[in-house]
């Protein structure tokens, strides 16, 4: 997929091994798992590895098995910088900026 933006659905299975410790009895999807999903999306969209996360704000929780929408938007093509948002049912869960590398 090319263009100035990329969107995909994401859903973290309740059996994901990172959820057992985050938090026992009331699991939340850890921010690092959301960042991993951003890295995978960047690779799928632009064929780039995630090189950095200069800005990230997690404002609401994603629970296991909930479906969310991940969106990457080109911010600075020369510096391979992309804005991201993750939303569930229109509610902002996370936003920020990532950097890619070839």
C-alpha distances in whole Angstrom, upper triangle without the diagonal:
4,7,10,9,7,10,11,15,17,20,23,25,29,30,28,30,30,31,34,36,34,36,38,39,36,33,30,27,27,25,25,23,21,20,19,17,15,15,14,11,11,11,8,6,8,10,13,16,17,20,22,22,24,25,24,26,27,28,29,28,26,28,27,26,25,21,20,16,15,13,12,12,13,17,18,16,19,20,16,17,15,17,16,18,19,21,22,24,23,25,24,24,23,21,21,20,18,18,16,18,17
4,7,8,8,11,13,17,19,23,25,28,32,33,30,33,32,33,37,37,35,38,40,41,38,35,32,29,29,26,26,25,22,21,21,18,16,16,15,12,11,12,10,7,8,11,13,16,17,20,21,22,23,24,24,26,27,29,29,30,28,30,30,28,27,24,21,18,16,13,11,11,11,14,15,13,16,17,14,15,13,15,16,18,19,21,24,25,24,26,24,25,23,21,21,19,17,17,15,17,16
4,6,8,11,14,18,20,24,27,30,33,34,32,34,33,34,38,38,36,38,41,42,39,36,32,29,29,27,27,25,23,22,22,20,17,18,17,14,13,14,13,9,10,13,15,18,18,20,21,21,23,23,23,25,26,28,28,29,28,30,31,29,28,24,21,18,16,12,11,9,8,12,13,11,15,16,14,14,12,14,15,17,19,21,23,24,23,25,23,24,22,20,19,18,17,17,16,18,17
4,7,11,14,18,20,24,26,29,32,34,31,34,32,33,37,37,34,36,39,40,37,34,31,28,28,25,25,24,21,20,21,19,16,17,17,14,12,15,14,10,10,14,15,17,17,19,19,19,20,20,20,22,23,25,26,27,26,29,30,29,27,23,20,17,14,11,8,6,5,9,10,9,13,14,12,11,9,11,12,14,17,19,22,23,21,22,20,22,20,17,16,15,15,15,14,17,17
4,7,10,14,16,20,22,26,29,30,28,31,29,30,33,34,31,33,36,37,34,31,27,24,25,22,22,21,18,17,18,16,13,15,15,11,10,13,12,9,10,14,14,17,16,18,19,18,19,18,18,20,21,22,23,24,22,25,26,25,23,20,17,13,11,7,5,4,6,10,12,12,15,16,13,12,9,9,10,11,13,15,18,19,18,19,17,18,17,15,14,13,13,14,14,17,18
4,7,11,13,17,19,22,25,27,25,27,26,27,31,31,29,31,34,34,31,28,25,22,22,20,20,19,16,15,16,13,11,13,12,8,9,11,9,7,9,12,13,15,15,18,18,18,19,19,18,20,20,21,22,22,20,23,23,22,20,17,14,10,8,6,5,7,9,12,15,14,18,18,14,13,10,11,10,11,12,14,16,18,17,18,17,17,16,14,15,14,14,15,14,17,18
4,7,10,13,16,19,23,24,23,25,24,25,28,29,27,28,31,31,28,25,22,19,21,19,19,17,14,15,15,12,10,13,12,8,10,13,11,9,12,15,16,17,17,20,20,19,21,19,18,19,18,20,19,20,17,20,20,19,17,13,11,7,6,4,6,9,12,15,18,18,21,21,17,16,12,12,10,10,10,11,13,14,14,16,15,15,14,14,15,15,15,17,17,20,20
4,7,10,13,16,19,21,19,23,22,22,26,27,24,26,29,29,26,23,20,17,19,17,18,15,13,14,14,10,10,12,11,8,11,13,10,10,14,15,17,17,17,20,21,19,22,21,19,19,18,20,19,18,16,17,17,15,14,10,9,6,5,7,9,12,15,18,21,20,24,23,19,18,15,14,12,11,10,11,12,14,14,16,15,15,15,15,17,17,16,18,18,21,21
4,7,10,13,16,18,17,20,20,19,23,24,22,24,26,26,23,20,18,15,17,16,17,14,12,14,14,10,11,14,12,10,14,15,13,14,17,18,19,20,19,22,22,21,23,22,19,19,18,19,17,16,13,14,14,12,10,7,6,5,6,9,12,15,18,21,24,24,27,26,22,21,18,17,13,12,9,10,10,11,13,14,14,13,14,15,18,19,18,21,20,23,24
4,7,10,13,15,13,17,16,16,19,21,18,20,22,22,20,17,14,11,14,13,14,11,9,12,11,8,10,13,11,10,13,15,13,15,18,19,19,19,18,21,21,19,22,21,18,18,16,17,15,14,10,12,11,9,8,6,5,6,7,10,13,17,20,22,25,25,28,26,23,21,18,17,14,12,9,10,10,12,14,14,14,12,13,15,17,18,18,20,20,23,24
4,6,9,12,11,14,14,13,16,18,16,18,19,19,17,14,12,10,13,13,14,11,10,13,12,10,13,15,13,13,17,18,17,18,21,22,22,21,20,23,23,21,24,23,20,19,17,18,15,13,9,9,7,6,6,5,6,9,10,14,17,20,23,25,28,28,31,30,26,25,21,20,17,15,11,12,10,13,15,15,15,13,15,17,20,21,20,23,23,26,27
4,6,8,7,10,10,9,13,15,13,15,16,17,15,11,10,7,10,12,12,9,9,12,11,10,13,15,13,14,18,18,18,20,23,22,22,21,20,23,22,21,24,23,19,19,16,18,15,12,9,8,5,5,7,8,9,12,13,16,18,22,25,27,29,30,32,30,27,25,23,21,18,16,13,14,13,16,18,17,17,14,15,18,20,22,21,23,23,26,27
4,5,6,9,10,9,12,15,14,15,15,15,14,11,11,9,12,15,15,11,13,16,14,13,16,18,16,17,21,21,20,23,25,25,25,24,23,26,26,24,28,26,23,23,20,21,18,15,11,9,6,5,8,10,12,15,16,20,22,26,29,31,33,33,36,34,30,29,26,25,22,20,17,17,15,18,21,20,20,17,19,22,24,25,24,27,26,29,30
4,6,9,9,7,9,12,11,12,12,12,11,8,9,9,12,15,16,13,14,17,16,15,19,21,19,21,24,24,24,26,29,28,28,26,25,28,27,26,29,27,24,23,20,21,18,14,11,8,5,6,9,12,14,17,19,22,25,28,31,33,35,36,38,36,33,31,29,27,24,22,18,18,16,19,22,21,21,18,20,23,25,27,26,29,29,31,33
4,6,9,7,8,12,12,13,13,13,13,10,12,11,13,17,16,13,16,18,17,16,20,21,19,21,24,24,24,27,29,28,28,26,25,28,28,27,30,29,26,25,22,24,21,17,14,12,8,9,13,15,17,20,21,25,27,30,33,35,37,37,39,37,34,32,30,29,26,24,21,22,20,22,25,24,24,21,22,25,27,29,27,30,29,31,32
4,6,6,8,11,11,13,13,14,14,10,11,9,11,14,13,10,13,15,13,13,17,17,16,19,21,21,21,24,26,25,25,23,22,24,24,23,27,26,23,23,20,22,19,16,13,12,8,10,13,15,16,19,19,22,24,28,30,32,34,34,36,33,30,29,27,26,23,22,19,20,19,22,24,23,23,19,20,23,24,25,24,26,26,28,29
4,5,6,8,10,12,12,14,14,11,12,11,11,14,13,11,14,16,14,15,19,19,18,21,23,23,24,26,28,27,26,23,22,25,24,24,27,26,23,23,21,23,21,18,16,14,11,13,16,18,19,22,21,25,26,30,32,33,35,35,37,34,31,30,29,28,25,24,21,23,22,25,27,26,25,21,22,24,26,27,25,27,27,28,29
4,6,6,7,9,11,13,13,9,9,8,8,11,10,8,12,13,12,14,17,17,17,20,22,22,23,25,27,26,25,22,20,22,22,21,24,23,20,20,17,20,18,15,13,12,11,14,16,17,18,20,20,23,24,28,30,31,33,33,35,32,29,28,26,25,22,22,19,21,20,24,25,23,22,19,19,21,22,24,22,24,25,26,28
4,5,5,7,8,10,9,6,7,6,7,11,11,10,12,15,14,15,18,19,19,21,23,24,25,27,29,28,27,25,23,25,24,22,25,24,21,20,17,19,16,13,11,10,8,11,13,16,17,20,20,23,25,28,31,32,34,35,37,34,31,29,27,26,23,22,19,20,19,22,24,22,21,17,18,21,23,25,24,26,27,29,31
4,6,7,6,8,9,7,9,10,11,14,14,13,16,18,17,19,22,22,22,25,27,27,28,30,32,31,30,28,26,28,27,25,28,27,24,23,20,22,19,16,15,12,11,14,16,19,20,23,24,27,29,32,35,35,38,38,40,37,35,33,31,30,27,25,22,23,22,25,27,25,24,21,22,25,26,28,27,30,30,32,34
4,5,6,9,10,8,9,10,10,13,13,13,16,18,17,19,22,22,23,25,27,28,29,31,33,32,30,27,25,27,25,24,26,25,22,21,19,20,19,15,15,14,13,16,18,21,22,24,24,27,29,32,34,35,37,38,39,36,34,32,30,29,26,25,23,24,23,26,28,25,24,20,21,24,25,27,26,29,30,31,34
3,6,9,8,5,6,7,7,10,11,11,13,15,16,17,20,21,22,23,25,26,27,29,31,31,29,26,24,25,24,22,24,22,19,18,15,17,15,12,12,11,11,15,16,18,19,22,21,25,26,29,32,32,34,35,37,34,32,30,28,26,23,22,19,20,20,23,24,22,21,17,17,21,22,24,24,27,28,30,32
4,6,5,5,6,9,9,13,14,14,16,18,19,20,22,24,24,26,28,29,30,32,34,33,32,29,27,28,26,24,26,24,21,20,16,17,15,12,12,11,11,15,16,19,20,23,23,26,28,31,34,34,37,38,40,37,34,32,30,28,25,24,21,21,20,23,25,22,21,18,19,22,24,26,26,29,31,33,35
4,6,6,9,12,12,16,17,17,19,21,21,22,25,26,27,28,31,32,32,34,36,36,35,32,30,31,30,28,30,28,25,23,20,21,18,15,15,13,13,16,18,21,22,25,26,29,31,35,37,38,40,41,43,40,38,36,34,32,29,27,24,24,23,25,27,25,24,21,22,26,28,30,30,33,34,36,38
4,6,10,13,14,18,19,19,20,23,23,24,26,28,28,30,32,33,34,36,38,38,36,34,32,34,32,30,32,30,26,25,21,21,18,15,15,12,12,15,17,20,22,25,26,30,32,35,38,39,42,43,45,42,40,37,35,33,30,28,24,24,22,24,26,24,24,21,23,27,29,32,32,35,36,38,40
4,7,10,12,15,17,16,18,21,21,21,24,26,26,27,30,31,31,33,35,35,34,32,30,32,30,27,29,27,23,21,18,18,15,11,11,9,10,13,14,17,19,22,23,27,29,32,35,36,38,40,42,39,37,34,32,30,26,24,21,20,18,21,23,20,21,17,20,23,26,29,29,32,33,36,38
4,7,9,12,14,13,14,17,18,18,20,22,22,24,26,27,28,30,32,32,31,28,26,28,27,24,27,25,21,19,16,16,14,10,9,7,7,11,12,15,16,20,20,24,26,29,32,33,36,37,39,36,34,31,29,27,24,22,18,18,17,19,21,19,19,16,17,21,23,26,26,29,30,32,35
4,6,9,11,10,11,14,15,15,17,20,20,21,23,25,25,27,29,29,28,26,23,25,24,21,23,21,17,16,12,13,10,7,6,5,6,10,10,13,13,17,17,20,23,26,29,29,32,33,36,33,30,28,25,23,20,18,15,15,14,17,19,16,16,12,14,17,20,22,22,26,27,29,32
4,7,8,7,7,11,11,11,14,16,16,17,20,21,22,23,25,25,24,22,20,22,20,18,21,19,15,14,11,13,11,7,6,6,6,9,10,12,11,14,14,18,19,23,26,26,29,30,32,30,27,25,22,21,17,16,12,13,13,16,18,16,15,11,12,15,17,19,19,22,23,26,28
4,5,5,7,9,10,11,13,15,16,17,19,21,22,23,25,25,23,20,18,20,18,16,18,16,13,13,10,12,11,9,8,9,10,13,13,15,14,16,15,18,19,23,25,25,28,29,31,28,25,23,21,20,17,16,13,15,15,19,20,17,16,12,11,14,16,18,17,20,22,24,27
4,5,5,6,9,10,11,12,14,15,17,19,20,21,22,22,20,18,15,17,15,12,15,13,9,9,7,10,10,9,9,11,13,15,15,15,14,15,13,16,16,19,22,22,24,25,27,24,22,19,18,16,13,13,11,13,15,18,19,16,14,10,9,11,12,14,14,17,18,21,24
4,5,5,6,9,10,10,12,14,15,17,18,20,21,20,18,15,13,14,13,11,14,13,11,12,11,14,14,13,12,14,14,17,17,17,15,16,14,17,17,20,22,22,24,25,26,23,21,19,18,17,14,15,13,16,17,21,21,19,17,13,12,13,14,14,13,16,17,19,21
4,5,5,6,9,10,11,12,14,15,17,18,20,19,18,16,13,16,15,14,17,16,13,14,12,15,14,12,11,12,11,13,14,14,13,14,13,15,16,20,22,23,25,25,27,24,22,20,18,17,14,14,12,15,16,19,20,18,16,13,12,14,15,16,15,17,17,20,22
4,5,5,6,9,10,11,12,14,15,16,18,18,17,15,13,15,14,12,15,14,11,11,10,13,12,11,9,11,12,13,13,12,10,11,9,12,13,16,19,20,22,23,25,22,19,17,15,14,11,10,9,11,13,17,17,15,13,10,9,11,12,13,12,15,16,19,21
4,5,5,6,9,10,10,12,14,15,16,16,14,12,9,12,10,9,12,11,9,11,11,14,15,14,13,15,15,17,16,16,13,13,11,12,12,15,17,18,19,20,22,19,16,15,13,13,10,11,10,14,16,19,19,18,15,12,10,11,10,11,9,12,13,15,18
4,5,5,6,9,10,11,12,14,15,15,13,11,9,12,12,11,15,15,13,15,14,17,17,16,14,16,15,16,17,16,14,14,12,14,13,17,18,20,21,21,23,20,17,16,15,15,13,14,13,16,17,21,21,20,18,15,13,14,14,14,11,13,13,15,17
4,5,5,6,9,10,10,12,14,14,13,12,10,14,14,13,16,16,14,15,14,17,16,15,13,15,14,14,14,13,11,11,8,11,11,15,17,19,21,21,23,21,18,16,14,14,11,12,10,13,15,18,18,18,16,14,12,13,14,14,12,14,14,16,18
4,5,5,6,9,10,10,12,12,11,10,8,11,11,10,13,13,11,13,13,16,17,16,14,17,17,17,17,15,12,11,8,9,8,12,13,15,17,17,19,17,14,13,10,10,8,10,9,13,15,19,18,18,15,13,11,11,11,10,8,11,11,14,15
4,5,5,6,9,10,10,10,8,7,5,9,10,10,14,14,13,16,16,19,20,19,18,20,19,20,19,18,16,15,11,12,10,14,14,16,17,17,19,16,13,13,11,12,11,13,13,17,19,22,22,21,19,17,14,14,13,12,9,10,9,11,12
4,5,5,6,9,10,9,9,8,8,12,13,14,17,18,16,19,18,21,21,20,18,20,18,18,18,16,15,14,11,12,11,15,16,18,19,19,21,19,15,15,14,15,13,14,14,17,19,22,22,22,20,18,16,16,16,15,12,13,11,13,14
4,5,5,6,8,9,9,10,10,13,14,14,17,17,16,18,18,20,21,20,18,20,19,19,18,15,13,11,8,9,8,11,13,16,17,16,19,18,14,14,11,12,10,12,12,15,17,20,20,20,18,17,15,15,15,13,11,12,11,13,14
4,5,5,6,7,6,7,7,10,12,12,15,16,15,18,19,22,22,22,20,23,22,22,21,19,16,14,11,10,8,10,11,13,14,13,16,14,10,11,9,11,10,13,14,17,20,22,22,22,20,18,16,15,14,12,9,9,7,10,11
4,6,6,4,5,6,8,11,13,15,18,19,19,21,22,25,25,24,22,24,23,23,23,21,19,17,14,13,11,14,14,16,17,15,17,16,12,13,12,15,14,16,17,20,22,25,25,25,23,22,19,18,17,15,12,12,9,10,9
4,6,6,8,10,11,15,17,18,21,21,21,23,23,25,25,25,22,24,23,22,22,19,17,15,13,13,11,14,14,17,18,17,19,18,15,15,14,16,15,17,17,19,21,24,24,24,23,22,20,19,19,17,15,14,12,13,13
4,6,8,11,12,15,17,17,20,20,20,22,23,25,25,25,23,25,25,24,23,20,18,15,12,11,9,11,11,14,15,13,16,16,12,13,11,13,13,15,16,19,21,23,22,24,22,21,19,18,17,16,13,13,11,13,12
4,5,9,11,13,15,16,19,20,20,23,24,27,27,27,26,28,27,27,26,23,21,18,15,13,11,11,10,13,13,11,13,13,10,11,11,14,14,17,18,21,24,26,25,26,24,23,21,19,18,15,13,11,9,10,9
4,7,10,12,15,17,20,21,21,24,25,28,29,28,26,28,28,27,27,24,22,20,17,16,13,15,14,17,16,14,15,15,11,14,13,16,16,19,20,23,26,28,28,28,26,25,23,21,20,17,14,12,9,9,7
4,7,9,11,14,16,18,19,22,23,26,27,27,26,28,27,27,27,25,22,20,17,16,13,14,13,15,14,12,13,12,9,11,11,15,15,18,19,23,26,28,28,28,25,24,21,19,18,15,11,9,5,5,5
4,6,9,12,15,17,17,21,22,25,26,25,24,26,26,26,26,24,22,20,17,16,14,16,15,16,16,15,15,13,10,12,12,15,15,18,19,23,25,28,28,27,25,23,20,19,17,14,10,9,5,5,6
4,6,8,11,13,14,17,18,22,23,23,22,24,24,25,24,23,20,19,15,15,12,14,14,15,15,14,15,13,10,10,10,13,13,16,17,20,23,26,26,25,22,20,17,16,13,11,7,6,5,6,9
4,7,10,12,14,18,19,23,25,25,24,27,27,28,27,26,24,22,18,18,15,16,15,15,14,14,14,11,9,10,11,14,14,18,19,23,26,29,28,27,24,22,19,17,14,11,8,5,5,6,9
4,6,9,11,14,16,20,22,22,22,25,26,27,26,25,22,21,18,17,14,16,15,14,14,15,15,11,10,9,11,12,13,16,17,21,24,28,26,25,21,20,16,14,11,9,6,5,7,9,12
4,5,7,11,13,16,19,19,19,23,23,25,24,23,20,19,16,15,13,14,14,13,14,16,16,13,12,9,10,10,10,13,15,18,21,25,23,22,18,16,13,11,8,6,4,6,9,12,15
4,7,10,14,17,19,21,22,25,26,28,27,26,22,21,18,17,15,15,15,13,13,16,16,12,12,9,10,10,12,14,16,20,23,26,24,23,19,17,14,11,8,6,6,8,11,14,17
4,7,10,13,16,18,19,22,24,26,24,23,20,19,16,15,14,14,15,13,14,17,18,15,14,11,10,9,10,12,14,17,20,23,21,19,15,14,10,8,5,5,7,10,13,16,20
4,7,10,12,14,15,19,21,22,21,20,17,16,14,14,13,14,16,15,17,19,21,18,16,13,12,10,9,10,11,14,17,20,18,16,13,11,7,6,4,6,8,12,15,18,21
4,6,9,11,13,17,19,21,19,19,16,16,14,15,15,16,18,17,19,22,24,21,20,16,14,12,10,10,10,13,15,18,16,14,10,8,6,5,6,9,12,15,18,22,25
4,6,8,10,13,16,18,16,16,14,14,13,15,16,18,20,19,22,25,27,24,22,19,17,14,11,10,9,11,13,16,15,12,9,6,4,7,9,12,14,18,20,23,27
4,7,10,13,16,19,16,16,14,15,14,16,17,19,22,21,24,27,29,26,25,21,19,16,13,11,10,10,12,14,13,9,7,5,6,8,11,15,17,21,23,27,30
4,7,10,13,15,13,14,12,14,14,16,18,21,24,23,27,29,31,29,27,24,21,18,15,12,10,9,9,12,12,8,7,4,7,10,14,17,19,23,25,28,31
4,6,10,12,10,12,11,13,14,17,19,22,25,25,28,30,33,30,28,25,22,19,16,13,11,10,9,12,13,10,9,6,9,12,15,19,20,23,25,29,31
4,7,9,7,9,8,11,12,15,18,21,24,25,28,30,32,30,27,25,22,19,16,13,9,9,8,11,13,10,10,7,9,13,16,19,20,23,24,28,30
4,6,6,9,10,13,15,18,21,24,28,29,32,33,35,33,30,28,25,23,19,16,13,12,10,13,15,13,14,11,13,17,20,23,23,26,27,30,32
4,6,9,11,14,15,19,22,25,28,30,33,33,36,34,31,29,26,24,20,18,15,14,12,15,17,16,16,14,16,19,22,24,24,27,27,30,32
4,6,9,13,15,19,22,25,28,30,33,34,36,34,31,29,26,25,21,19,15,14,12,14,17,16,17,15,17,20,23,25,25,28,28,31,32
4,6,10,13,16,19,23,26,28,31,32,35,33,30,28,24,22,19,16,12,11,8,10,13,12,14,12,15,18,21,23,23,27,27,30,32
4,7,10,13,17,20,23,25,29,29,32,31,27,25,22,20,16,14,10,9,7,8,11,12,13,12,14,17,20,22,22,25,25,28,29
4,7,10,13,16,20,22,25,26,29,27,24,22,19,17,13,10,7,5,4,7,9,9,10,9,11,13,16,18,19,22,22,26,27
4,7,10,13,17,19,22,23,26,25,22,19,16,14,10,8,6,5,6,8,9,10,10,10,11,12,15,16,17,20,20,23,25
4,7,10,14,16,19,19,23,21,18,16,12,11,7,6,4,7,9,12,11,12,10,10,9,10,12,13,13,16,16,20,21
4,7,10,12,16,16,20,19,16,13,10,8,6,5,6,8,11,14,12,13,11,12,10,9,11,11,12,14,15,18,20
4,7,9,12,13,16,15,12,10,6,6,5,7,9,12,15,17,16,16,14,14,12,10,10,9,9,11,12,15,17
4,6,9,10,14,13,11,9,5,5,6,9,12,14,18,19,17,18,15,16,14,11,11,9,10,11,12,16,17
4,6,6,10,10,8,6,5,6,9,12,15,18,21,23,21,21,19,19,17,14,12,10,10,10,11,14,15
4,6,9,9,8,5,5,6,10,13,16,19,22,24,22,22,19,20,17,13,11,8,10,10,11,14,17
4,6,6,6,5,7,9,13,16,19,22,26,28,25,26,22,23,20,16,13,10,11,9,11,13,15
4,5,5,6,8,11,14,18,21,24,27,29,27,28,25,25,22,19,16,13,12,10,10,11,13
4,6,8,11,14,17,21,24,27,31,33,30,31,28,28,24,21,18,14,13,11,11,11,12
4,6,9,12,15,19,22,25,29,31,29,29,26,25,22,19,15,12,10,8,8,9,11
4,7,10,13,17,19,23,26,29,27,27,24,23,20,17,14,10,8,6,5,7,9
4,7,10,14,17,20,23,26,24,24,20,20,17,13,10,7,6,5,6,9,12
4,6,10,13,16,20,22,20,20,17,17,14,11,8,6,5,6,8,12,14
4,7,10,13,17,19,17,17,14,14,11,7,6,4,6,9,11,15,18
4,7,10,14,16,14,14,11,11,8,5,5,6,7,11,12,16,19
4,6,10,13,11,10,7,8,6,4,7,9,11,14,16,20,22
4,7,10,9,8,6,5,5,6,10,12,13,16,18,21,24
4,6,6,5,5,5,7,9,12,15,17,20,22,25,27
4,5,5,7,7,10,12,16,19,20,23,25,28,30
4,6,9,10,13,15,19,21,23,26,28,31,33
4,6,9,12,13,17,19,21,25,26,30,32
4,6,9,11,15,18,20,24,26,30,32
4,6,8,11,15,17,21,23,27,29
4,7,11,14,16,20,22,25,28
4,7,10,12,16,18,22,25
4,7,10,14,16,20,23
4,7,10,14,17,20
4,7,10,14,17
4,7,10,14
4,7,10
4,7
4
